[in-house]
Amino acid sequence: MIELTPDLLVRAYSQAIFPMSINGEIAWFSPDPRCIINLDNFHASHSLMRTYRQGNFALKVNSAFDEVIRACAHTARKGELGQEAESTWISEEIIAVYNQLNALGLAHSVEAYLDGKLAGGLYGVHLGGAFFGESMFHWQTDASKVAMVFLIERLKERGFTLLDCQYHTDHLQKFGATMIPKSEYERRLELALKQDCQFE
């Protein structure tokens, strides 16, 4: 079995591939078509932007990476029906290696706090001008959505050109997510990897 390492992950993301844990084993995926959010076409509802601008949520970056990824794992384990599953694609092995990526400055979390407590957030990987969104969670209404708005505005401000969402969901659709052929994704990824963008 191939050991999951930060170097292996970087090489995989650079080739449009990402891992998930399936029944305790690491599996690799490269969807066709691929879901992305065109940063220039990003849109959010007026009510969400009003919530975002009100500033009730305190937004931070990389202040609780391990807590965020574990909360995402908990949410994924619950599933759509709210029933506890035995496992999730965010396994302990996944958590460990993404924490290593975070320590290397290649994986990042965005946290939304309400009254000083973590209310929601997301995490992903950053290479060049590409950000690969992995997962999000919320304990409070709109917390993950506010974190997403913050992420997208940050990526735009810092010159990023690609926000990879992997798979389409109704939640992402609300932010203008779109599906593109894998060949087009690979072309955009190649260009994005040549950029020198800083997330922090």
SENU-497648 format. One record per atom (N, C-alpha, C): atom name; x negated, z, y negated. Coordinates in pm, whole numbers, plus 50000, padded with zeros to 5 digits. Each point is the difference from the previous one (the first is absolute). Layout:
SENU-497648
+------+-------+-------+-------+
! site !    c1 !    c3 !    c2 !
+------+-------+-------+-------+
!   CA !     X !     Z !     Y !
...
+------+-------+-------+-------+
END
This chain:
SENU-497648
+------+-------+-------+-------+
! site !    c1 !    c3 !    c2 !
+------+-------+-------+-------+
!    N ! 49915 ! 50000 ! 50120 !
!   CA ! 50085 ! 50000 ! 49880 !
!    C ! 49912 ! 50000 ! 49875 !
!    N ! 50032 ! 49914 ! 49906 !
!   CA ! 49923 ! 49990 ! 49877 !
!    C ! 50028 ! 50120 ! 49910 !
!    N ! 49893 ! 50061 ! 49949 !
!   CA ! 50015 ! 50116 ! 49912 !
!    C ! 50047 ! 49954 ! 49862 !
!    N ! 50100 ! 50068 ! 49949 !
!   CA ! 50053 ! 49968 ! 49868 !
!    C ! 49911 ! 50066 ! 49894 !
!    N ! 49933 ! 49919 ! 49921 !
!   CA ! 49906 ! 50049 ! 49899 !
!    C ! 50033 ! 49940 ! 49865 !
!    N ! 49952 ! 50061 ! 49890 !
!   CA ! 50021 ! 49941 ! 49868 !
!    C ! 49947 ! 49857 ! 49991 !
!    N ! 49882 ! 49974 ! 50057 !
!   CA ! 49943 ! 49866 ! 49994 !
!    C ! 50089 ! 49898 ! 50071 !
!    N ! 50052 ! 50039 ! 50116 !
!   CA ! 50089 ! 49910 ! 50074 !
!    C ! 50127 ! 49972 ! 49920 !
!    N ! 50054 ! 50102 ! 49935 !
!   CA ! 50120 ! 49982 ! 49919 !
!    C ! 49975 ! 49905 ! 49884 !
!    N ! 49887 ! 50016 ! 49933 !
!   CA ! 49968 ! 49912 ! 49887 !
!    C ! 49990 ! 49855 ! 50047 !
!    N ! 49935 ! 49978 ! 50113 !
!   CA ! 49988 ! 49864 ! 50052 !
!    C ! 50137 ! 49944 ! 50039 !
!    N ! 50084 ! 50085 ! 50056 !
!   CA ! 50134 ! 49955 ! 50040 !
!    C ! 50084 ! 49962 ! 49879 !
!    N ! 50006 ! 50088 ! 49900 !
!   CA ! 50079 ! 49970 ! 49880 !
!    C ! 49951 ! 49873 ! 49933 !
!    N ! 49868 ! 49979 ! 50002 !
!   CA ! 49942 ! 49881 ! 49938 !
!    C ! 50042 ! 49872 ! 50073 !
!    N ! 50048 ! 50015 ! 50122 !
!   CA ! 50044 ! 49885 ! 50080 !
!    C ! 50152 ! 50001 ! 50021 !
!    N ! 50072 ! 50072 ! 49913 !
!   CA ! 50147 ! 50003 ! 50000 !
!    C ! 50057 ! 50073 ! 50121 !
!    N ! 49925 ! 50095 ! 50055 !
!   CA ! 50042 ! 50075 ! 50118 !
!    C ! 50006 ! 50148 ! 49966 !
!    N ! 50098 ! 50071 ! 50058 !
!   CA ! 50008 ! 50145 ! 49979 !
!    C ! 50043 ! 50067 ! 50131 !
!    N ! 49968 ! 50129 ! 50015 !
!   CA ! 50031 ! 50070 ! 50125 !
!    C ! 50126 ! 50084 ! 49993 !
!    N ! 50060 ! 50023 ! 50115 !
!   CA ! 50107 ! 50098 ! 50017 !
!    C ! 49980 ! 50063 ! 50137 !
!    N ! 50040 ! 50123 ! 50012 !
!   CA ! 49991 ! 50067 ! 50129 !
!    C ! 50132 ! 49979 ! 50076 !
!    N ! 49991 ! 49942 ! 50118 !
!   CA ! 50116 ! 49975 ! 50084 !
!    C ! 49983 ! 50075 ! 50131 !
!    N ! 50085 ! 50100 ! 50020 !
!   CA ! 49991 ! 50082 ! 50122 !
!    C ! 49860 ! 50058 ! 50020 !
!    N ! 49942 ! 50042 ! 49889 !
!   CA ! 49870 ! 50065 ! 50007 !
!    C ! 49881 ! 49907 ! 50004 !
!    N ! 50024 ! 49868 ! 49999 !
!   CA ! 49892 ! 49903 ! 50002 !
!    C ! 49999 ! 49920 ! 49870 !
!    N ! 49881 ! 49969 ! 49950 !
!   CA ! 49990 ! 49921 ! 49878 !
!    C ! 50027 ! 49853 ! 50031 !
!    N ! 50095 ! 49943 ! 49926 !
!   CA ! 50033 ! 49858 ! 50012 !
!    C ! 49977 ! 49935 ! 49863 !
!    N ! 49973 ! 49870 ! 50002 !
!   CA ! 49966 ! 49929 ! 49876 !
!    C ! 50106 ! 49895 ! 49969 !
!    N ! 50032 ! 49985 ! 49870 !
!   CA ! 50108 ! 49913 ! 49958 !
!    C ! 49958 ! 49912 ! 49882 !
!    N ! 50057 ! 49881 ! 49997 !
!   CA ! 49978 ! 49907 ! 49889 !
!    C ! 50125 ! 49913 ! 49988 !
!    N ! 50104 ! 50053 ! 49935 !
!   CA ! 50132 ! 49934 ! 49999 !
!    C ! 49999 ! 49862 ! 49936 !
!    N ! 50087 ! 49915 ! 50049 !
!   CA ! 50024 ! 49869 ! 49942 !
!    C ! 50150 ! 49973 ! 50008 !
!    N ! 50071 ! 50000 ! 49886 !
!   CA ! 49949 ! 50009 ! 49863 !
!    C ! 49960 ! 50144 ! 49963 !
!    N ! 49940 ! 50012 ! 49882 !
!   CA ! 49950 ! 50128 ! 49951 !
!    C ! 50077 ! 50040 ! 49876 !
!    N ! 50028 ! 50129 ! 49988 !
!   CA ! 50074 ! 50051 ! 49883 !
!    C ! 49903 ! 50045 ! 49892 !
!    N ! 50021 ! 49952 ! 49879 !
!   CA ! 49920 ! 50042 ! 49886 !
!    C ! 50093 ! 50026 ! 49882 !
!    N ! 49946 ! 50066 ! 49899 !
!   CA ! 50068 ! 50009 ! 49871 !
!    C ! 49913 ! 49928 ! 49898 !
!    N ! 50054 ! 49892 ! 49941 !
!   CA ! 49929 ! 49932 ! 49892 !
!    C ! 50001 ! 50093 ! 49879 !
!    N ! 49884 ! 50046 ! 49960 !
!   CA ! 49994 ! 50100 ! 49894 !
!    C ! 50062 ! 49951 ! 49870 !
!    N ! 49988 ! 49872 ! 49972 !
!   CA ! 50059 ! 49945 ! 49876 !
!    C ! 50152 ! 49991 ! 50008 !
!    N ! 50053 ! 50001 ! 50122 !
!   CA ! 50145 ! 49988 ! 50018 !
!    C ! 50066 ! 50132 ! 50037 !
!    N ! 49923 ! 50107 ! 49996 !
!   CA ! 50055 ! 50131 ! 50034 !
!    C ! 50117 ! 50036 ! 49910 !
!    N ! 50104 ! 50055 ! 50062 !
!   CA ! 50112 ! 50048 ! 49919 !
!    C ! 50059 ! 50125 ! 50065 !
!    N ! 50051 ! 50086 ! 49918 !
!   CA ! 50068 ! 50121 ! 50047 !
!    C ! 50128 ! 50016 ! 49921 !
!    N ! 50094 ! 50073 ! 50056 !
!   CA ! 50128 ! 50018 ! 49933 !
!    C ! 49982 ! 50078 ! 49869 !
!    N ! 50095 ! 49981 ! 49910 !
!   CA ! 49994 ! 50072 ! 49872 !
!    C ! 50004 ! 50151 ! 50023 !
!    N ! 50081 ! 50043 ! 50097 !
!   CA ! 50011 ! 50144 ! 50024 !
!    C ! 49869 ! 50057 ! 50053 !
!    N ! 49932 ! 49925 ! 50087 !
!   CA ! 49870 ! 50048 ! 50051 !
!    C ! 49896 ! 50005 ! 49889 !
!    N ! 49995 ! 49897 ! 49917 !
!   CA ! 49903 ! 50001 ! 49890 !
!    C ! 50030 ! 50113 ! 49901 !
!    N ! 50128 ! 50030 ! 49981 !
!   CA ! 50036 ! 50112 ! 49914 !
!    C ! 49949 ! 50131 ! 50060 !
!    N ! 50019 ! 50016 ! 50131 !
!   CA ! 49949 ! 50119 ! 50069 !
!    C ! 49848 ! 50008 ! 49988 !
!    N ! 49934 ! 49886 ! 50016 !
!   CA ! 49854 ! 49995 ! 49993 !
!    C ! 49951 ! 50043 ! 49861 !
!    N ! 50064 ! 49948 ! 49896 !
!   CA ! 49956 ! 50026 ! 49864 !
!    C ! 50035 ! 50140 ! 49952 !
!    N ! 50102 ! 50061 ! 50062 !
!   CA ! 50038 ! 50136 ! 49960 !
!    C ! 49889 ! 50100 ! 50029 !
!    N ! 49915 ! 49968 ! 50097 !
!   CA ! 49885 ! 50084 ! 50028 !
!    C ! 50030 ! 50129 ! 50074 !
!    N ! 50114 ! 50007 ! 50067 !
!   CA ! 50030 ! 50122 ! 50076 !
!    C ! 49905 ! 50017 ! 50118 !
!    N ! 49952 ! 49887 ! 50054 !
!   CA ! 49902 ! 50004 ! 50108 !
!    C ! 49859 ! 49992 ! 49941 !
!    N ! 49915 ! 50091 ! 50039 !
!   CA ! 49858 ! 49993 ! 49964 !
!    C ! 49932 ! 49911 ! 50103 !
!    N ! 49931 ! 49898 ! 49954 !
!   CA ! 49939 ! 49903 ! 50090 !
!    C ! 49849 ! 50016 ! 50002 !
!    N ! 49945 ! 50003 ! 50119 !
!   CA ! 49856 ! 50019 ! 50018 !
!    C ! 49948 ! 49902 ! 50104 !
!    N ! 49869 ! 49983 ! 50002 !
!   CA ! 49934 ! 49912 ! 50095 !
!    C ! 49898 ! 50080 ! 50081 !
!    N ! 50005 ! 49987 ! 50130 !
!   CA ! 49902 ! 50061 ! 50090 !
!    C ! 49986 ! 50151 ! 49985 !
!    N ! 50107 ! 50066 ! 49965 !
!   CA ! 49995 ! 50146 ! 49988 !
!    C ! 50042 ! 50068 ! 50130 !
!    N ! 50063 ! 49924 ! 50092 !
!   CA ! 50048 ! 50061 ! 50125 !
!    C ! 50013 ! 49892 ! 50108 !
!    N ! 49890 ! 49927 ! 50022 !
!   CA ! 50007 ! 49885 ! 50091 !
!    C ! 50046 ! 50041 ! 50139 !
!    N ! 49938 ! 50103 ! 50056 !
!   CA ! 50036 ! 50042 ! 50136 !
!    C ! 50145 ! 50044 ! 50009 !
!    N ! 50046 ! 50069 ! 49898 !
!   CA ! 50140 ! 50046 ! 50000 !
!    C ! 50096 ! 49882 ! 49993 !
!    N ! 49963 ! 49898 ! 49923 !
!   CA ! 50085 ! 49881 ! 49987 !
!    C ! 50008 ! 49924 ! 50131 !
!    N ! 49886 ! 49975 ! 50063 !
!   CA ! 50003 ! 49921 ! 50124 !
!    C ! 50072 ! 50075 ! 50111 !
!    N ! 49988 ! 50132 ! 50001 !
!   CA ! 50070 ! 50079 ! 50102 !
!    C ! 50151 ! 50003 ! 49972 !
!    N ! 50038 ! 50000 ! 49873 !
!   CA ! 50142 ! 49993 ! 49966 !
!    C ! 50057 ! 49863 ! 50039 !
!    N ! 49919 ! 49894 ! 49982 !
!   CA ! 50044 ! 49867 ! 50042 !
!    C ! 50016 ! 49995 ! 50151 !
!    N ! 49910 ! 50065 ! 50072 !
!   CA ! 50010 ! 50006 ! 50146 !
!    C ! 50126 ! 50072 ! 50043 !
!    N ! 50031 ! 50110 ! 49932 !
!   CA ! 50121 ! 50076 ! 50029 !
!    C ! 50125 ! 49915 ! 49976 !
!    N ! 50001 ! 49927 ! 49888 !
!   CA ! 50114 ! 49913 ! 49968 !
!    C ! 50014 ! 49889 ! 50103 !
!    N ! 49889 ! 49940 ! 50040 !
!   CA ! 50003 ! 49893 ! 50099 !
!    C ! 50049 ! 50052 ! 50135 !
!    N ! 49963 ! 50122 ! 50032 !
!   CA ! 50042 ! 50059 ! 50128 !
!    C ! 50150 ! 50026 ! 50001 !
!    N ! 50054 ! 50036 ! 49884 !
!   CA ! 50144 ! 50024 ! 49992 !
!    C ! 50081 ! 49873 ! 50022 !
!    N ! 49947 ! 49888 ! 49948 !
!   CA ! 50068 ! 49872 ! 50019 !
!    C ! 50127 ! 49990 ! 49918 !
!    N ! 50066 ! 49887 ! 50012 !
!   CA ! 50119 ! 49972 ! 49920 !
!    C ! 50117 ! 50089 ! 50038 !
!    N ! 50006 ! 50046 ! 50124 !
!   CA ! 50115 ! 50080 ! 50044 !
!    C ! 49977 ! 50150 ! 49984 !
!    N ! 49881 ! 50035 ! 49951 !
!   CA ! 49972 ! 50141 ! 49978 !
!    C ! 49972 ! 50079 ! 50126 !
!    N ! 49975 ! 49930 ! 50110 !
!   CA ! 49972 ! 50066 ! 50126 !
!    C ! 49850 ! 50008 ! 50022 !
!    N ! 49951 ! 50116 ! 50040 !
!   CA ! 49857 ! 50021 ! 50019 !
!    C ! 49949 ! 49919 ! 50119 !
!    N ! 49902 ! 49912 ! 49974 !
!   CA ! 49938 ! 49922 ! 50107 !
!    C ! 49876 ! 50073 ! 50050 !
!    N ! 49957 ! 49964 ! 50120 !
!   CA ! 49883 ! 50065 ! 50057 !
!    C ! 49872 ! 49957 ! 49930 !
!    N ! 49998 ! 49880 ! 49946 !
!   CA ! 49878 ! 49950 ! 49937 !
!    C ! 50036 ! 49912 ! 49880 !
!    N ! 49899 ! 49965 ! 49923 !
!   CA ! 50016 ! 49914 ! 49885 !
!    C ! 49879 ! 49910 ! 49993 !
!    N ! 50015 ! 49888 ! 49928 !
!   CA ! 49886 ! 49908 ! 49986 !
!    C ! 49888 ! 50062 ! 49918 !
!    N ! 50031 ! 50107 ! 49925 !
!   CA ! 49896 ! 50072 ! 49926 !
!    C ! 49953 ! 50117 ! 50086 !
!    N ! 49911 ! 49972 ! 50092 !
!   CA ! 49951 ! 50101 ! 50095 !
!    C ! 49891 ! 50085 ! 49937 !
!    N ! 49956 ! 50103 ! 50071 !
!   CA ! 49890 ! 50083 ! 49952 !
!    C ! 49873 ! 49917 ! 49983 !
!    N ! 49980 ! 49901 ! 50086 !
!   CA ! 49884 ! 49912 ! 49988 !
!    C ! 50008 ! 49919 ! 49871 !
!    N ! 50118 ! 49949 ! 49971 !
!   CA ! 50022 ! 49926 ! 49875 !
!    C ! 49975 ! 50092 ! 49881 !
!    N ! 50057 ! 50118 ! 50004 !
!   CA ! 49985 ! 50096 ! 49889 !
!    C ! 49853 ! 50031 ! 49975 !
!    N ! 49924 ! 50022 ! 50106 !
!   CA ! 49859 ! 50036 ! 49987 !
!    C ! 49919 ! 49888 ! 49934 !
!    N ! 50019 ! 49877 ! 50045 !
!   CA ! 49917 ! 49891 ! 49947 !
!    C ! 50041 ! 49963 ! 49858 !
!    N ! 50128 ! 50012 ! 49966 !
!   CA ! 50041 ! 49970 ! 49863 !
!    C ! 49953 ! 50111 ! 49904 !
!    N ! 49991 ! 50122 ! 50048 !
!   CA ! 49939 ! 50105 ! 49920 !
!    C ! 49854 ! 49968 ! 49972 !
!    N ! 49931 ! 49942 ! 50099 !
!   CA ! 49862 ! 49958 ! 49979 !
!    C ! 49992 ! 49888 ! 49896 !
!    N ! 50094 ! 49907 ! 50008 !
!   CA ! 50005 ! 49893 ! 49900 !
!    C ! 50025 ! 50055 ! 49860 !
!    N ! 50085 ! 50102 ! 49993 !
!   CA ! 50026 ! 50064 ! 49871 !
!    C ! 49873 ! 50064 ! 49945 !
!    N ! 49925 ! 50065 ! 50086 !
!   CA ! 49874 ! 50062 ! 49957 !
!    C ! 49900 ! 49896 ! 49952 !
!    N ! 50009 ! 49878 ! 50053 !
!   CA ! 49912 ! 49890 ! 49961 !
!    C ! 50050 ! 49925 ! 49877 !
!    N ! 50117 ! 50040 ! 49950 !
!   CA ! 50057 ! 49935 ! 49883 !
!    C ! 50071 ! 49869 ! 50029 !
!    N ! 50040 ! 49979 ! 50128 !
!   CA ! 50065 ! 49875 ! 50039 !
!    C ! 50146 ! 50016 ! 50036 !
!    N ! 50045 ! 50122 ! 50020 !
!   CA ! 50142 ! 50028 ! 50023 !
!    C ! 50047 ! 50096 ! 49892 !
!    N ! 50122 ! 49981 ! 49955 !
!   CA ! 50049 ! 50078 ! 49887 !
!    C ! 50144 ! 50044 ! 50022 !
!    N ! 50034 ! 50112 ! 49939 !
!   CA ! 50137 ! 50047 ! 50002 !
!    C ! 50050 ! 50013 ! 49856 !
!    N ! 50129 ! 49978 ! 49985 !
!   CA ! 50068 ! 50028 ! 49873 !
!    C ! 50103 ! 50107 ! 50030 !
!    N ! 49996 ! 50110 ! 49923 !
!   CA ! 50090 ! 50112 ! 50026 !
!    C ! 50094 ! 50021 ! 49881 !
!    N ! 50123 ! 50031 ! 50032 !
!   CA ! 50100 ! 50037 ! 49899 !
!    C ! 50036 ! 50147 ! 50022 !
!    N ! 49978 ! 50080 ! 49898 !
!   CA ! 50028 ! 50144 ! 50008 !
!    C ! 50122 ! 50034 ! 49915 !
!    N ! 50081 ! 50090 ! 50049 !
!   CA ! 50115 ! 50049 ! 49927 !
!    C ! 49993 ! 50152 ! 49999 !
!    N ! 49996 ! 50058 ! 49881 !
!   CA ! 49987 ! 50146 ! 49986 !
!    C ! 49879 ! 50052 ! 50076 !
!    N ! 49891 ! 49922 ! 49996 !
!   CA ! 49876 ! 50044 ! 50060 !
!    C ! 49989 ! 49980 ! 50150 !
!    N ! 50104 ! 49945 ! 50062 !
!   CA ! 49999 ! 49980 ! 50145 !
!    C ! 50002 ! 49851 ! 50032 !
!    N ! 49927 ! 49961 ! 50104 !
!   CA ! 49996 ! 49861 ! 50041 !
!    C ! 50140 ! 49954 ! 50041 !
!    N ! 50049 ! 49895 ! 49934 !
!   CA ! 50137 ! 49953 ! 50023 !
!    C ! 50006 ! 49864 ! 50068 !
!    N ! 49891 ! 49928 ! 49996 !
!   CA ! 49996 ! 49867 ! 50061 !
!    C ! 49868 ! 49933 ! 49969 !
!    N ! 49977 ! 49886 ! 50063 !
!   CA ! 49877 ! 49929 ! 49974 !
!    C ! 49978 ! 49885 ! 50095 !
!    N ! 49883 ! 49943 ! 49992 !
!   CA ! 49964 ! 49885 ! 50083 !
!    C ! 49849 ! 49997 ! 50016 !
!    N ! 49954 ! 49919 ! 50096 !
!   CA ! 49856 ! 49981 ! 50014 !
!    C ! 49972 ! 49857 ! 50045 !
!    N ! 49876 ! 49957 ! 49977 !
!   CA ! 49959 ! 49866 ! 50040 !
!    C ! 49850 ! 49985 ! 49987 !
!    N ! 49954 ! 49879 ! 50025 !
!   CA ! 49858 ! 49967 ! 50001 !
!    C ! 49970 ! 49901 ! 49888 !
!    N ! 49883 ! 50014 ! 49940 !
!   CA ! 49961 ! 49915 ! 49887 !
!    C ! 49867 ! 49932 ! 50031 !
!    N ! 50002 ! 49867 ! 49995 !
!   CA ! 49878 ! 49920 ! 50014 !
!    C ! 50003 ! 49892 ! 49893 !
!    N ! 49899 ! 49995 ! 49916 !
!   CA ! 49996 ! 49899 ! 49893 !
!    C ! 50122 ! 50010 ! 49911 !
!    N ! 50073 ! 49888 ! 49988 !
!   CA ! 50121 ! 49999 ! 49918 !
!    C ! 50126 ! 50004 ! 50083 !
!    N ! 49986 ! 50052 ! 50124 !
!   CA ! 50116 ! 50011 ! 50090 !
!    C ! 50030 ! 50146 ! 50029 !
!    N ! 50129 ! 50032 ! 50003 !
!   CA ! 50044 ! 50132 ! 50043 !
!    C ! 50096 ! 49980 ! 50116 !
!    N ! 49966 ! 50064 ! 50113 !
!   CA ! 50079 ! 49986 ! 50121 !
!    C ! 50087 ! 50125 ! 50017 !
!    N ! 50127 ! 49989 ! 49966 !
!   CA ! 50090 ! 50114 ! 50009 !
!    C ! 50028 ! 50033 ! 50146 !
!    N ! 49991 ! 50127 ! 50034 !
!   CA ! 50018 ! 50043 ! 50138 !
!    C ! 50133 ! 50070 ! 50026 !
!    N ! 50029 ! 50103 ! 49923 !
!   CA ! 50124 ! 50074 ! 50025 !
!    C ! 50035 ! 50085 ! 49879 !
!    N ! 50124 ! 50045 ! 49996 !
!   CA ! 50045 ! 50088 ! 49892 !
!    C ! 50101 ! 50100 ! 50056 !
!    N ! 50024 ! 50103 ! 49924 !
!   CA ! 50096 ! 50102 ! 50043 !
!    C ! 50061 ! 50064 ! 49876 !
!    N ! 50110 ! 50071 ! 50019 !
!   CA ! 50055 ! 50081 ! 49890 !
!    C ! 50071 ! 50122 ! 50056 !
!    N ! 49984 ! 50111 ! 49930 !
!   CA ! 50079 ! 50120 ! 50027 !
!    C ! 50110 ! 50014 ! 49896 !
!    N ! 49979 ! 49938 ! 49883 !
!   CA ! 50097 ! 50004 ! 49891 !
!    C ! 50042 ! 49857 ! 49964 !
!    N ! 50126 ! 49983 ! 49962 !
!   CA ! 50053 ! 49868 ! 49963 !
!    C ! 49913 ! 49933 ! 49895 !
!    N ! 49967 ! 49873 ! 50021 !
!   CA ! 49925 ! 49914 ! 49908 !
!    C ! 49850 ! 50030 ! 49994 !
!    N ! 49952 ! 50101 ! 50071 !
!   CA ! 49859 ! 50036 ! 49988 !
!    C ! 49908 ! 49888 ! 50048 !
!    N ! 50031 ! 49939 ! 50115 !
!   CA ! 49914 ! 49892 ! 50049 !
!    C ! 50014 ! 49876 ! 49913 !
!    N ! 50120 ! 49977 ! 49946 !
!   CA ! 50021 ! 49884 ! 49914 !
!    C ! 49921 ! 50013 ! 49870 !
!    N ! 49998 ! 50120 ! 49945 !
!   CA ! 49921 ! 50024 ! 49879 !
!    C ! 49852 ! 49982 ! 50029 !
!    N ! 49955 ! 50045 ! 50117 !
!   CA ! 49861 ! 49980 ! 50039 !
!    C ! 49968 ! 49851 ! 50013 !
!    N ! 50095 ! 49922 ! 50050 !
!   CA ! 49980 ! 49856 ! 50013 !
!    C ! 49989 ! 49933 ! 49863 !
!    N ! 50085 ! 50038 ! 49906 !
!   CA ! 49991 ! 49945 ! 49865 !
!    C ! 49863 ! 50032 ! 49940 !
!    N ! 49958 ! 50123 ! 50016 !
!   CA ! 49868 ! 50043 ! 49949 !
!    C ! 49890 ! 49915 ! 50062 !
!    N ! 50006 ! 49980 ! 50132 !
!   CA ! 49900 ! 49920 ! 50070 !
!    C ! 49994 ! 49859 ! 49943 !
!    N ! 50114 ! 49936 ! 49988 !
!   CA ! 50003 ! 49861 ! 49956 !
!    C ! 49950 ! 49987 ! 49856 !
!    N ! 50038 ! 50091 ! 49913 !
!   CA ! 49952 ! 49993 ! 49863 !
!    C ! 49849 ! 50022 ! 49996 !
!    N ! 49949 ! 50088 ! 50085 !
!   CA ! 49856 ! 50026 ! 50006 !
!    C ! 49925 ! 49876 ! 50049 !
!    N ! 50052 ! 49936 ! 50104 !
!   CA ! 49936 ! 49880 ! 50053 !
!    C ! 49995 ! 49889 ! 49895 !
!    N ! 50110 ! 49983 ! 49927 !
!   CA ! 50005 ! 49896 ! 49897 !
!    C ! 49901 ! 50030 ! 49888 !
!    N ! 49994 ! 50126 ! 49958 !
!   CA ! 49910 ! 50039 ! 49891 !
!    C ! 49854 ! 49978 ! 50038 !
!    N ! 49968 ! 50013 ! 50129 !
!   CA ! 49861 ! 49994 ! 50044 !
!    C ! 49962 ! 49865 ! 50060 !
!    N ! 50087 ! 49903 ! 49985 !
!   CA ! 49964 ! 49864 ! 50036 !
!    C ! 50016 ! 49961 ! 50145 !
!    N ! 50067 ! 50083 ! 50079 !
!   CA ! 50024 ! 49965 ! 50140 !
!    C ! 50091 ! 49877 ! 50007 !
!    N ! 49984 ! 49922 ! 50106 !
!   CA ! 50080 ! 49878 ! 50012 !
!    C ! 50083 ! 49994 ! 50128 !
!    N ! 49979 ! 50095 ! 50092 !
!   CA ! 50074 ! 49995 ! 50127 !
!    C ! 50048 ! 50139 ! 50039 !
!    N ! 50130 ! 50012 ! 50023 !
!   CA ! 50058 ! 50123 ! 50055 !
!    C ! 50065 ! 49963 ! 50133 !
!    N ! 49934 ! 50037 ! 50108 !
!   CA ! 50047 ! 49969 ! 50135 !
!    C ! 50096 ! 50109 ! 50046 !
!    N ! 50117 ! 49958 ! 50047 !
!   CA ! 50099 ! 50094 ! 50051 !
!    C ! 50023 ! 49986 ! 50150 !
!    N ! 49928 ! 49908 ! 50063 !
!   CA ! 50003 ! 49980 ! 50144 !
!    C ! 50134 ! 49946 ! 50049 !
!    N ! 50100 ! 50088 ! 50010 !
!   CA ! 50132 ! 49962 ! 50053 !
!    C ! 50108 ! 50019 ! 49895 !
!    N ! 50099 ! 49914 ! 50003 !
!   CA ! 50111 ! 50008 ! 49905 !
!    C ! 50094 ! 50115 ! 50033 !
!    N ! 50044 ! 50071 ! 49897 !
!   CA ! 50105 ! 50100 ! 50015 !
!    C ! 50097 ! 49985 ! 49883 !
!    N ! 50120 ! 50052 ! 50016 !
!   CA ! 50098 ! 49996 ! 49891 !
!    C ! 49949 ! 50080 ! 49881 !
!    N ! 49927 ! 50108 ! 50028 !
!   CA ! 49945 ! 50084 ! 49893 !
!    C ! 49903 ! 49918 ! 49915 !
!    N ! 49910 ! 49925 ! 50064 !
!   CA ! 49902 ! 49920 ! 49927 !
!    C ! 50066 ! 49884 ! 49927 !
!    N ! 50109 ! 49951 ! 50056 !
!   CA ! 50071 ! 49889 ! 49938 !
!    C ! 50045 ! 50035 ! 49859 !
!    N ! 50032 ! 50126 ! 49978 !
!   CA ! 50045 ! 50045 ! 49869 !
!    C ! 49890 ! 49989 ! 49894 !
!    N ! 49875 ! 49990 ! 50046 !
!   CA ! 49888 ! 49988 ! 49908 !
!    C ! 49952 ! 49855 ! 49987 !
!    N ! 50075 ! 49907 ! 50059 !
!   CA ! 49963 ! 49860 ! 49990 !
!    C ! 49910 ! 49952 ! 50112 !
!    N ! 49999 ! 50070 ! 50112 !
!   CA ! 49918 ! 49957 ! 50113 !
!    C ! 50042 ! 49862 ! 50048 !
!    N ! 49903 ! 49924 ! 50045 !
!   CA ! 50028 ! 49864 ! 50048 !
!    C ! 49916 ! 49972 ! 50124 !
!    N ! 50043 ! 49904 ! 50079 !
!   CA ! 49929 ! 49961 ! 50120 !
!    C ! 49925 ! 49869 ! 49976 !
!    N ! 49875 ! 49995 ! 50043 !
!   CA ! 49921 ! 49879 ! 49987 !
!    C ! 49936 ! 49968 ! 50135 !
!    N ! 49969 ! 49872 ! 50026 !
!   CA ! 49933 ! 49966 ! 50125 !
!    C ! 49865 ! 50070 ! 50012 !
!    N ! 49960 ! 50028 ! 50121 !
!   CA ! 49871 ! 50066 ! 50022 !
!    C ! 49885 ! 49922 ! 49939 !
!    N ! 50006 ! 49867 ! 50007 !
!   CA ! 49893 ! 49917 ! 49943 !
!    C ! 49989 ! 50020 ! 49850 !
!    N ! 50114 ! 50014 ! 49931 !
!   CA ! 49999 ! 50025 ! 49856 !
!    C ! 49948 ! 50140 ! 49971 !
!    N ! 50040 ! 50096 ! 50082 !
!   CA ! 49950 ! 50137 ! 49983 !
!    C ! 49847 ! 50002 ! 50015 !
!    N ! 49949 ! 49933 ! 50100 !
!   CA ! 49855 ! 49998 ! 50022 !
!    C ! 49927 ! 49935 ! 49883 !
!    N ! 50061 ! 49899 ! 49940 !
!   CA ! 49939 ! 49937 ! 49883 !
!    C ! 49995 ! 50098 ! 49883 !
!    N ! 50110 ! 50070 ! 49977 !
!   CA ! 50003 ! 50097 ! 49890 !
!    C ! 49906 ! 50117 ! 50027 !
!    N ! 49991 ! 50041 ! 50126 !
!   CA ! 49912 ! 50109 ! 50037 !
!    C ! 49854 ! 49962 ! 49974 !
!    N ! 49963 ! 49880 ! 50039 !
!   CA ! 49862 ! 49955 ! 49979 !
!    C ! 49962 ! 50006 ! 49853 !
!    N ! 50091 ! 49957 ! 49912 !
!   CA ! 49973 ! 50005 ! 49856 !
!    C ! 49994 ! 50144 ! 49950 !
!    N ! 50092 ! 50083 ! 50047 !
!   CA ! 50005 ! 50140 ! 49954 !
!    C ! 49875 ! 50076 ! 50040 !
!    N ! 49947 ! 49972 ! 50118 !
!   CA ! 49883 ! 50072 ! 50047 !
!    C ! 49875 ! 49971 ! 49917 !
!    N ! 50002 ! 49891 ! 49924 !
!   CA ! 49887 ! 49964 ! 49915 !
!    C ! 50001 ! 50076 ! 49868 !
!    N ! 50111 ! 50067 ! 49971 !
!   CA ! 50012 ! 50075 ! 49876 !
!    C ! 49930 ! 50136 ! 50011 !
!    N ! 49971 ! 50057 ! 49885 !
!   CA ! 49939 ! 50133 ! 49995 !
!    C ! 50093 ! 50090 ! 49919 !
!    N ! 50103 ! 50052 ! 50067 !
!   CA ! 50099 ! 50085 ! 49932 !
!    C ! 49980 ! 50146 ! 50042 !
!    N ! 50024 ! 50088 ! 49907 !
!   CA ! 49986 ! 50144 ! 50026 !
!    C ! 50138 ! 50065 ! 50000 !
!    N ! 50029 ! 50076 ! 50103 !
!   CA ! 50131 ! 50066 ! 50007 !
!    C ! 50002 ! 50130 ! 49920 !
!    N ! 49888 ! 50072 ! 50001 !
!   CA ! 49997 ! 50128 ! 49926 !
!    C ! 49929 ! 49983 ! 49867 !
+------+-------+-------+-------+
END
